[in-house]
């Protein structure tokens, strides 16, 4: 009986999107490694889920980091904008209401005003 071994997996390129949150500053958007792909980043830009300032492509195999911001923004602009699903809109509303309640419960009021 021959021994079987798992084939070596090729590391897929990773995309990191840095987003600006105004006065709160900038941070890299958290993405799941399993769904981190060019198609997913473009989909998130089109749907409005992210508004990236910079997008970096990290190729672990080649050991390179490339700025692909303009390329992906252009690709997203060429396609029609996706309309958010009803469930996504409902979740955004719930999150907004939760954040608003939390801000009003702070001693300083909303955003320290």
Residue pairs with C-beta under 8 A, 6 or more apart in sequence:
10 61
11 60
11 61
12 36
12 37
13 38
13 57
13 58
13 59
13 60
14 33
14 36
14 57
14 58
14 60
15 31
15 36
15 37
15 38
15 40
15 41
15 55
15 56
15 57
15 58
15 68
16 28
16 29
16 31
16 55
16 56
16 58
17 28
17 29
17 31
17 41
17 44
17 50
17 52
17 54
17 55
18 26
18 27
18 28
18 29
18 52
18 53
18 54
18 55
18 56
19 26
19 27
19 28
19 29
19 50
19 51
19 52
19 53
20 26
20 51
20 53
21 27
26 53
29 44
29 50
29 52
31 40
31 41
38 72
41 50
41 55
41 72
42 72
42 75
42 76
42 79
43 82
44 50
45 51
45 52
45 72
45 73
45 76
46 76
46 79
46 80
46 81
46 82
47 81
47 82
47 84
48 81
48 84
52 69
52 72
52 73
53 69
54 67
54 69
55 67
55 68
55 69
55 72
55 73
56 65
56 66
56 67
56 68
57 65
57 66
57 67
57 68
58 64
58 65
59 65
59 66
84 92
100 110
103 109
103 110
103 111
104 110
